[in-house]
Amino acid sequence: MLSQSFLSRSSLVLSKAFRRSISRTNTAEAFVQPVQSDPAIACLFLNRPQSKNAISVRMLQELQECLETVKFDKSIRALIVRSTSTGSFCAGADLIERRTMTPTQVNKFLVSLRSTLGELESLPMPTIAAIDGPALGGGLELSFACDLRVAGYDVTKIGLPETRLGIIPGAGGTQRAVRLLGMSKAKDLIFTARMLAATEALEWGVVDYVSTAPSSAFDRALQLAQDIVVNAPLALRAAKQALSRATDLPLESGLDFEKASYDLLLTTKDRTEALEAFKAKRPPVFRGE
Protein backbone atom coordinates (compact mmCIF):
# COMPACT_ATOMS: atom_id res chain seq x y z
CA MET A 1 0.00 0.00 0.00
CA LEU A 2 1.39 3.40 -0.94
CA SER A 3 1.75 6.08 1.70
CA GLN A 4 -0.36 9.24 1.68
CA SER A 5 2.77 11.41 1.38
CA PHE A 6 3.96 9.39 -1.62
CA LEU A 7 0.57 9.78 -3.29
CA SER A 8 0.61 13.53 -2.70
CA ARG A 9 4.13 13.88 -4.17
CA SER A 10 3.19 11.61 -7.08
CA SER A 11 0.06 13.64 -7.75
CA LEU A 12 2.10 16.87 -7.77
CA VAL A 13 4.63 15.45 -10.23
CA LEU A 14 1.86 14.15 -12.48
CA SER A 15 0.04 17.48 -12.28
CA LYS A 16 3.14 19.43 -13.38
CA ALA A 17 3.87 16.97 -16.17
CA PHE A 18 0.26 17.09 -17.27
CA ARG A 19 0.21 20.90 -17.39
CA ARG A 20 3.29 20.79 -19.64
CA SER A 21 1.68 18.31 -22.02
CA ILE A 22 -1.87 19.69 -22.02
CA SER A 23 -0.78 22.67 -24.11
CA ARG A 24 -0.14 20.26 -26.98
CA THR A 25 -3.55 18.61 -26.76
CA ASN A 26 -5.88 21.28 -25.41
CA THR A 27 -7.82 21.53 -28.66
CA ALA A 28 -9.09 17.97 -28.24
CA GLU A 29 -12.21 17.38 -26.17
CA ALA A 30 -11.11 13.82 -25.38
CA PHE A 31 -7.65 12.31 -25.61
CA VAL A 32 -5.48 9.53 -24.18
CA GLN A 33 -2.11 9.90 -22.49
CA PRO A 34 0.01 7.42 -20.53
CA VAL A 35 0.87 8.15 -16.91
CA GLN A 36 4.51 9.20 -17.05
CA SER A 37 5.41 7.44 -13.80
CA ASP A 38 3.81 4.20 -14.98
CA PRO A 39 3.30 3.81 -18.77
CA ALA A 40 1.24 0.64 -18.22
CA ILE A 41 -1.52 2.99 -16.98
CA ALA A 42 -3.18 5.42 -19.36
CA CYS A 43 -5.66 8.21 -18.78
CA LEU A 44 -8.63 8.97 -20.99
CA PHE A 45 -9.09 12.70 -20.44
CA LEU A 46 -12.35 14.62 -20.78
CA ASN A 47 -11.45 18.16 -21.82
CA ARG A 48 -14.37 20.60 -21.90
CA PRO A 49 -13.66 22.54 -18.69
CA GLN A 50 -15.97 25.41 -19.59
CA SER A 51 -18.99 23.07 -19.48
CA LYS A 52 -17.92 20.62 -16.73
CA ASN A 53 -17.18 18.13 -19.52
CA ALA A 54 -20.75 17.99 -20.77
CA ILE A 55 -20.76 15.55 -23.67
CA SER A 56 -20.96 17.30 -27.03
CA VAL A 57 -21.22 15.71 -30.46
CA ARG A 58 -17.53 16.44 -30.99
CA MET A 59 -16.47 15.00 -27.63
CA LEU A 60 -18.47 11.87 -28.33
CA GLN A 61 -16.76 11.39 -31.68
CA GLU A 62 -13.34 11.87 -30.08
CA LEU A 63 -14.22 9.44 -27.28
CA GLN A 64 -15.02 6.83 -29.93
CA GLU A 65 -11.65 7.42 -31.60
CA CYS A 66 -9.82 7.18 -28.26
CA LEU A 67 -11.53 3.92 -27.34
CA GLU A 68 -10.70 2.42 -30.73
CA THR A 69 -7.03 3.25 -30.13
CA VAL A 70 -6.98 1.96 -26.54
CA LYS A 71 -8.74 -1.26 -27.48
CA PHE A 72 -5.80 -2.45 -29.58
CA ASP A 73 -2.96 -1.04 -27.46
CA LYS A 74 -1.54 -3.98 -25.52
CA SER A 75 0.85 -1.73 -23.61
CA ILE A 76 -2.11 -0.31 -21.66
CA ARG A 77 -2.89 -2.55 -18.71
CA ALA A 78 -5.31 -0.19 -16.94
CA LEU A 79 -7.25 2.90 -18.05
CA ILE A 80 -8.39 5.79 -15.85
CA VAL A 81 -11.18 8.04 -17.13
CA ARG A 82 -10.75 11.52 -15.66
CA SER A 83 -11.15 15.24 -16.26
CA THR A 84 -8.40 17.63 -17.32
CA SER A 85 -9.74 20.17 -14.83
CA THR A 86 -9.94 19.91 -11.06
CA GLY A 87 -13.36 19.65 -9.48
CA SER A 88 -14.91 18.05 -12.57
CA PHE A 89 -15.87 14.72 -14.04
CA CYS A 90 -18.78 14.80 -16.48
CA ALA A 91 -22.02 16.78 -16.21
CA GLY A 92 -23.89 14.61 -18.74
CA ALA A 93 -25.04 15.60 -22.21
CA ASP A 94 -24.53 19.17 -23.38
CA LEU A 95 -28.06 20.51 -22.97
CA ILE A 96 -27.18 23.83 -24.62
CA GLU A 97 -26.10 21.99 -27.75
CA ARG A 98 -29.09 19.66 -27.39
CA ARG A 99 -31.53 22.57 -27.78
CA THR A 100 -30.15 23.24 -31.27
CA MET A 101 -30.56 19.64 -32.44
CA THR A 102 -33.42 18.14 -34.42
CA PRO A 103 -35.20 15.02 -33.09
CA THR A 104 -33.31 12.95 -35.64
CA GLN A 105 -29.99 14.39 -34.48
CA VAL A 106 -30.89 13.74 -30.84
CA ASN A 107 -31.75 10.13 -31.64
CA LYS A 108 -28.50 9.68 -33.55
CA PHE A 109 -26.55 11.16 -30.62
CA LEU A 110 -28.20 8.80 -28.11
CA VAL A 111 -27.55 5.75 -30.28
CA SER A 112 -23.92 6.81 -30.66
CA LEU A 113 -23.54 7.48 -26.92
CA ARG A 114 -25.01 4.10 -26.06
CA SER A 115 -22.62 2.41 -28.51
CA THR A 116 -19.63 4.34 -27.18
CA LEU A 117 -20.34 3.38 -23.57
CA GLY A 118 -20.69 -0.21 -24.73
CA GLU A 119 -17.22 0.06 -26.27
CA LEU A 120 -15.85 1.46 -23.01
CA GLU A 121 -17.47 -1.34 -21.03
CA SER A 122 -16.04 -4.01 -23.35
CA LEU A 123 -12.44 -2.77 -23.34
CA PRO A 124 -10.17 -5.72 -22.56
CA MET A 125 -8.25 -4.00 -19.74
CA PRO A 126 -9.60 -2.88 -16.33
CA THR A 127 -11.05 0.64 -16.35
CA ILE A 128 -11.51 3.10 -13.49
CA ALA A 129 -13.60 6.29 -13.38
CA ALA A 130 -11.96 9.03 -11.29
CA ILE A 131 -14.94 11.17 -10.25
CA ASP A 132 -13.48 14.47 -9.01
CA GLY A 133 -16.62 16.51 -9.59
CA PRO A 134 -20.27 16.25 -10.59
CA ALA A 135 -21.21 12.96 -12.29
CA LEU A 136 -24.68 13.63 -13.61
CA GLY A 137 -26.91 11.79 -16.08
CA GLY A 138 -24.75 10.67 -18.97
CA GLY A 139 -21.68 11.39 -16.85
CA LEU A 140 -22.73 8.84 -14.26
CA GLU A 141 -23.71 6.46 -17.05
CA LEU A 142 -20.16 6.89 -18.38
CA SER A 143 -18.77 5.85 -14.99
CA PHE A 144 -21.17 2.88 -14.85
CA ALA A 145 -19.50 1.60 -18.04
CA CYS A 146 -16.16 1.46 -16.18
CA ASP A 147 -15.17 -1.53 -14.06
CA LEU A 148 -14.58 0.51 -10.91
CA ARG A 149 -15.51 3.99 -9.70
CA VAL A 150 -13.62 6.28 -7.32
CA ALA A 151 -15.17 9.51 -6.01
CA GLY A 152 -13.32 12.46 -4.54
CA TYR A 153 -14.05 12.99 -0.84
CA ASP A 154 -15.57 16.43 -1.52
CA VAL A 155 -17.86 15.52 -4.45
CA THR A 156 -21.49 16.37 -3.68
CA LYS A 157 -23.38 15.75 -6.93
CA ILE A 158 -23.60 12.16 -8.16
CA GLY A 159 -26.90 11.09 -9.66
CA LEU A 160 -29.31 10.45 -12.51
CA PRO A 161 -31.56 13.55 -12.66
CA GLU A 162 -33.29 12.71 -15.96
CA THR A 163 -36.83 12.25 -14.59
CA ARG A 164 -36.63 15.83 -13.31
CA LEU A 165 -35.95 16.86 -16.91
CA GLY A 166 -38.88 14.92 -18.35
CA ILE A 167 -36.85 11.98 -19.70
CA ILE A 168 -35.13 8.83 -18.41
CA PRO A 169 -31.47 7.74 -18.54
CA GLY A 170 -30.93 6.92 -22.21
CA ALA A 171 -27.37 5.58 -22.44
CA GLY A 172 -27.67 2.43 -20.37
CA GLY A 173 -28.39 4.00 -16.99
CA THR A 174 -31.55 2.02 -16.24
CA GLN A 175 -29.88 -1.28 -17.14
CA ARG A 176 -26.44 -0.81 -15.59
CA ALA A 177 -27.86 0.74 -12.42
CA VAL A 178 -29.93 -2.40 -11.78
CA ARG A 179 -26.91 -4.62 -12.34
CA LEU A 180 -24.72 -2.53 -10.05
CA LEU A 181 -27.15 -1.57 -7.30
CA GLY A 182 -30.04 -4.02 -7.44
CA MET A 183 -33.59 -3.21 -8.52
CA SER A 184 -34.79 -1.28 -5.45
CA LYS A 185 -31.84 1.09 -5.19
CA ALA A 186 -31.82 1.65 -8.95
CA LYS A 187 -35.51 2.58 -8.86
CA ASP A 188 -34.95 4.88 -5.88
CA LEU A 189 -32.04 6.66 -7.55
CA ILE A 190 -33.90 7.19 -10.82
CA PHE A 191 -37.44 7.81 -9.51
CA THR A 192 -36.30 10.47 -7.02
CA ALA A 193 -33.55 11.99 -9.21
CA ARG A 194 -31.68 12.36 -5.92
CA MET A 195 -28.15 13.71 -5.69
CA LEU A 196 -25.64 11.72 -3.65
CA ALA A 197 -22.51 12.99 -1.96
CA ALA A 198 -19.40 10.84 -2.23
CA THR A 199 -19.87 9.01 1.07
CA GLU A 200 -23.54 8.36 0.30
CA ALA A 201 -22.60 7.04 -3.15
CA LEU A 202 -20.18 4.65 -1.45
CA GLU A 203 -22.91 3.43 0.92
CA TRP A 204 -25.28 2.91 -2.01
CA GLY A 205 -22.68 1.03 -4.05
CA VAL A 206 -22.66 3.67 -6.79
CA VAL A 207 -18.90 4.09 -6.26
CA ASP A 208 -16.37 1.59 -4.96
CA TYR A 209 -13.93 3.96 -3.24
CA VAL A 210 -13.84 7.49 -1.85
CA SER A 211 -10.54 9.33 -1.59
CA THR A 212 -9.23 10.51 1.76
CA ALA A 213 -8.69 14.26 2.17
CA PRO A 214 -6.74 15.96 0.75
CA SER A 215 -6.26 13.35 -2.00
CA SER A 216 -8.29 13.53 -5.19
CA ALA A 217 -10.27 10.76 -6.84
CA PHE A 218 -7.49 10.52 -9.40
CA ASP A 219 -4.90 10.00 -6.64
CA ARG A 220 -6.90 7.06 -5.29
CA ALA A 221 -7.67 5.74 -8.78
CA LEU A 222 -3.97 5.82 -9.64
CA GLN A 223 -3.14 3.85 -6.50
CA LEU A 224 -5.83 1.32 -7.42
CA ALA A 225 -4.50 1.07 -10.99
CA GLN A 226 -0.98 0.49 -9.66
CA ASP A 227 -2.30 -2.34 -7.50
CA ILE A 228 -3.86 -3.85 -10.63
CA VAL A 229 -1.06 -3.55 -13.20
CA VAL A 230 1.50 -5.48 -11.14
CA ASN A 231 -0.52 -8.58 -12.05
CA ALA A 232 -0.31 -10.60 -15.27
CA PRO A 233 -1.99 -8.65 -18.10
CA LEU A 234 -3.33 -11.72 -19.91
CA ALA A 235 -4.81 -12.98 -16.64
CA LEU A 236 -6.42 -9.58 -16.01
CA ARG A 237 -8.02 -9.61 -19.46
CA ALA A 238 -9.24 -13.19 -19.02
CA ALA A 239 -10.62 -12.39 -15.56
CA LYS A 240 -12.48 -9.35 -16.87
CA GLN A 241 -13.97 -11.33 -19.72
CA ALA A 242 -15.12 -14.15 -17.44
CA LEU A 243 -16.54 -11.77 -14.83
CA SER A 244 -18.37 -9.73 -17.45
CA ARG A 245 -20.12 -12.83 -18.77
CA ALA A 246 -21.25 -13.96 -15.31
CA THR A 247 -24.58 -12.11 -15.35
CA ASP A 248 -25.41 -13.21 -18.90
CA LEU A 249 -24.85 -16.95 -18.60
CA PRO A 250 -26.47 -19.76 -16.59
CA LEU A 251 -24.14 -20.97 -13.84
CA GLU A 252 -23.00 -24.14 -15.62
CA SER A 253 -22.30 -22.26 -18.85
CA GLY A 254 -20.45 -19.60 -16.87
CA LEU A 255 -18.31 -22.25 -15.18
CA ASP A 256 -17.48 -23.74 -18.56
CA PHE A 257 -16.48 -20.32 -19.85
CA GLU A 258 -14.32 -19.75 -16.77
CA LYS A 259 -12.53 -23.07 -17.30
CA ALA A 260 -11.90 -22.35 -20.95
CA SER A 261 -10.43 -18.97 -20.02
CA TYR A 262 -8.32 -20.57 -17.28
CA ASP A 263 -6.96 -23.29 -19.55
CA LEU A 264 -5.72 -20.78 -22.11
CA LEU A 265 -3.50 -19.14 -19.48
CA LEU A 266 -1.71 -22.33 -18.43
CA THR A 267 0.65 -22.31 -21.42
CA THR A 268 1.51 -18.60 -21.35
CA LYS A 269 5.00 -17.31 -20.64
CA ASP A 270 3.57 -15.17 -17.83
CA ARG A 271 2.28 -18.28 -16.06
CA THR A 272 5.75 -19.84 -16.28
CA GLU A 273 7.31 -16.60 -15.04
CA ALA A 274 4.92 -16.50 -12.06
CA LEU A 275 5.91 -20.02 -11.00
CA GLU A 276 9.62 -19.32 -11.42
CA ALA A 277 9.33 -16.06 -9.49
CA PHE A 278 7.45 -17.80 -6.68
CA LYS A 279 10.18 -20.45 -6.45
CA ALA A 280 12.93 -17.83 -6.45
CA LYS A 281 11.04 -15.64 -3.96
CA ARG A 282 11.19 -12.59 -6.22
CA PRO A 283 8.54 -10.37 -7.83
CA PRO A 284 7.42 -11.66 -11.25
CA VAL A 285 8.09 -9.65 -14.38
CA PHE A 286 5.06 -10.03 -16.62
CA ARG A 287 5.21 -9.24 -20.33
CA GLY A 288 1.73 -10.10 -21.49
CA GLU A 289 2.90 -13.21 -23.36
C-alpha positions in Angstrom: 0.0 0.0 0.0 1.4 3.4 -0.9 1.7 6.1 1.7 -0.4 9.2 1.7 2.8 11.4 1.4 4.0 9.4 -1.6 0.6 9.8 -3.3 0.6 13.5 -2.7 4.1 13.9 -4.2 3.2 11.6 -7.1 0.1 13.6 -7.7 2.1 16.9 -7.8 4.6 15.4 -10.2 1.9 14.1 -12.5 0.0 17.5 -12.3 3.1 19.4 -13.4 3.9 17.0 -16.2 0.3 17.1 -17.3 0.2 20.9 -17.4 3.3 20.8 -19.6 1.7 18.3 -22.0 -1.9 19.7 -22.0 -0.8 22.7 -24.1 -0.1 20.3 -27.0 -3.6 18.6 -26.8 -5.9 21.3 -25.4 -7.8 21.5 -28.7 -9.1 18.0 -28.2 -12.2 17.4 -26.2 -11.1 13.8 -25.4 -7.6 12.3 -25.6 -5.5 9.5 -24.2 -2.1 9.9 -22.5 0.0 7.4 -20.5 0.9 8.1 -16.9 4.5 9.2 -17.0 5.4 7.4 -13.8 3.8 4.2 -15.0 3.3 3.8 -18.8 1.2 0.6 -18.2 -1.5 3.0 -17.0 -3.2 5.4 -19.4 -5.7 8.2 -18.8 -8.6 9.0 -21.0 -9.1 12.7 -20.4 -12.3 14.6 -20.8 -11.5 18.2 -21.8 -14.4 20.6 -21.9 -13.7 22.5 -18.7 -16.0 25.4 -19.6 -19.0 23.1 -19.5 -17.9 20.6 -16.7 -17.2 18.1 -19.5 -20.8 18.0 -20.8 -20.8 15.5 -23.7 -21.0 17.3 -27.0 -21.2 15.7 -30.5 -17.5 16.4 -31.0 -16.5 15.0 -27.6 -18.5 11.9 -28.3 -16.8 11.4 -31.7 -13.3 11.9 -30.1 -14.2 9.4 -27.3 -15.0 6.8 -29.9 -11.7 7.4 -31.6 -9.8 7.2 -28.3 -11.5 3.9 -27.3 -10.7 2.4 -30.7 -7.0 3.2 -30.1 -7.0 2.0 -26.5 -8.7 -1.3 -27.5 -5.8 -2.5 -29.6 -3.0 -1.0 -27.5 -1.5 -4.0 -25.5 0.8 -1.7 -23.6 -2.1 -0.3 -21.7 -2.9 -2.6 -18.7 -5.3 -0.2 -16.9 -7.3 2.9 -18.1 -8.4 5.8 -15.8 -11.2 8.0 -17.1 -10.7 11.5 -15.7 -11.1 15.2 -16.3 -8.4 17.6 -17.3 -9.7 20.2 -14.8 -9.9 19.9 -11.1 -13.4 19.7 -9.5 -14.9 18.1 -12.6 -15.9 14.7 -14.0 -18.8 14.8 -16.5 -22.0 16.8 -16.2 -23.9 14.6 -18.7 -25.0 15.6 -22.2 -24.5 19.2 -23.4 -28.1 20.5 -23.0 -27.2 23.8 -24.6 -26.1 22.0 -27.8 -29.1 19.7 -27.4 -31.5 22.6 -27.8 -30.2 23.2 -31.3 -30.6 19.6 -32.4 -33.4 18.1 -34.4 -35.2 15.0 -33.1 -33.3 13.0 -35.6 -30.0 14.4 -34.5 -30.9 13.7 -30.8 -31.8 10.1 -31.6 -28.5 9.7 -33.5 -26.6 11.2 -30.6 -28.2 8.8 -28.1 -27.6 5.7 -30.3 -23.9 6.8 -30.7 -23.5 7.5 -26.9 -25.0 4.1 -26.1 -22.6 2.4 -28.5 -19.6 4.3 -27.2 -20.3 3.4 -23.6 -20.7 -0.2 -24.7 -17.2 0.1 -26.3 -15.9 1.5 -23.0 -17.5 -1.3 -21.0 -16.0 -4.0 -23.3 -12.4 -2.8 -23.3 -10.2 -5.7 -22.6 -8.2 -4.0 -19.7 -9.6 -2.9 -16.3 -11.1 0.6 -16.4 -11.5 3.1 -13.5 -13.6 6.3 -13.4 -12.0 9.0 -11.3 -14.9 11.2 -10.3 -13.5 14.5 -9.0 -16.6 16.5 -9.6 -20.3 16.2 -10.6 -21.2 13.0 -12.3 -24.7 13.6 -13.6 -26.9 11.8 -16.1 -24.7 10.7 -19.0 -21.7 11.4 -16.9 -22.7 8.8 -14.3 -23.7 6.5 -17.0 -20.2 6.9 -18.4 -18.8 5.9 -15.0 -21.2 2.9 -14.9 -19.5 1.6 -18.0 -16.2 1.5 -16.2 -15.2 -1.5 -14.1 -14.6 0.5 -10.9 -15.5 4.0 -9.7 -13.6 6.3 -7.3 -15.2 9.5 -6.0 -13.3 12.5 -4.5 -14.0 13.0 -0.8 -15.6 16.4 -1.5 -17.9 15.5 -4.4 -21.5 16.4 -3.7 -23.4 15.7 -6.9 -23.6 12.2 -8.2 -26.9 11.1 -9.7 -29.3 10.4 -12.5 -31.6 13.6 -12.7 -33.3 12.7 -16.0 -36.8 12.3 -14.6 -36.6 15.8 -13.3 -35.9 16.9 -16.9 -38.9 14.9 -18.4 -36.9 12.0 -19.7 -35.1 8.8 -18.4 -31.5 7.7 -18.5 -30.9 6.9 -22.2 -27.4 5.6 -22.4 -27.7 2.4 -20.4 -28.4 4.0 -17.0 -31.5 2.0 -16.2 -29.9 -1.3 -17.1 -26.4 -0.8 -15.6 -27.9 0.7 -12.4 -29.9 -2.4 -11.8 -26.9 -4.6 -12.3 -24.7 -2.5 -10.1 -27.2 -1.6 -7.3 -30.0 -4.0 -7.4 -33.6 -3.2 -8.5 -34.8 -1.3 -5.4 -31.8 1.1 -5.2 -31.8 1.7 -8.9 -35.5 2.6 -8.9 -35.0 4.9 -5.9 -32.0 6.7 -7.6 -33.9 7.2 -10.8 -37.4 7.8 -9.5 -36.3 10.5 -7.0 -33.5 12.0 -9.2 -31.7 12.4 -5.9 -28.1 13.7 -5.7 -25.6 11.7 -3.7 -22.5 13.0 -2.0 -19.4 10.8 -2.2 -19.9 9.0 1.1 -23.5 8.4 0.3 -22.6 7.0 -3.1 -20.2 4.7 -1.4 -22.9 3.4 0.9 -25.3 2.9 -2.0 -22.7 1.0 -4.0 -22.7 3.7 -6.8 -18.9 4.1 -6.3 -16.4 1.6 -5.0 -13.9 4.0 -3.2 -13.8 7.5 -1.8 -10.5 9.3 -1.6 -9.2 10.5 1.8 -8.7 14.3 2.2 -6.7 16.0 0.8 -6.3 13.3 -2.0 -8.3 13.5 -5.2 -10.3 10.8 -6.8 -7.5 10.5 -9.4 -4.9 10.0 -6.6 -6.9 7.1 -5.3 -7.7 5.7 -8.8 -4.0 5.8 -9.6 -3.1 3.9 -6.5 -5.8 1.3 -7.4 -4.5 1.1 -11.0 -1.0 0.5 -9.7 -2.3 -2.3 -7.5 -3.9 -3.8 -10.6 -1.1 -3.5 -13.2 1.5 -5.5 -11.1 -0.5 -8.6 -12.1 -0.3 -10.6 -15.3 -2.0 -8.6 -18.1 -3.3 -11.7 -19.9 -4.8 -13.0 -16.6 -6.4 -9.6 -16.0 -8.0 -9.6 -19.5 -9.2 -13.2 -19.0 -10.6 -12.4 -15.6 -12.5 -9.3 -16.9 -14.0 -11.3 -19.7 -15.1 -14.1 -17.4 -16.5 -11.8 -14.8 -18.4 -9.7 -17.4 -20.1 -12.8 -18.8 -21.3 -14.0 -15.3 -24.6 -12.1 -15.3 -25.4 -13.2 -18.9 -24.8 -17.0 -18.6 -26.5 -19.8 -16.6 -24.1 -21.0 -13.8 -23.0 -24.1 -15.6 -22.3 -22.3 -18.9 -20.4 -19.6 -16.9 -18.3 -22.3 -15.2 -17.5 -23.7 -18.6 -16.5 -20.3 -19.9 -14.3 -19.7 -16.8 -12.5 -23.1 -17.3 -11.9 -22.4 -21.0 -10.4 -19.0 -20.0 -8.3 -20.6 -17.3 -7.0 -23.3 -19.6 -5.7 -20.8 -22.1 -3.5 -19.1 -19.5 -1.7 -22.3 -18.4 0.6 -22.3 -21.4 1.5 -18.6 -21.3 5.0 -17.3 -20.6 3.6 -15.2 -17.8 2.3 -18.3 -16.1 5.8 -19.8 -16.3 7.3 -16.6 -15.0 4.9 -16.5 -12.1 5.9 -20.0 -11.0 9.6 -19.3 -11.4 9.3 -16.1 -9.5 7.5 -17.8 -6.7 10.2 -20.5 -6.4 12.9 -17.8 -6.5 11.0 -15.6 -4.0 11.2 -12.6 -6.2 8.5 -10.4 -7.8 7.4 -11.7 -11.2 8.1 -9.7 -14.4 5.1 -10.0 -16.6 5.2 -9.2 -20.3 1.7 -10.1 -21.5 2.9 -13.2 -23.4 
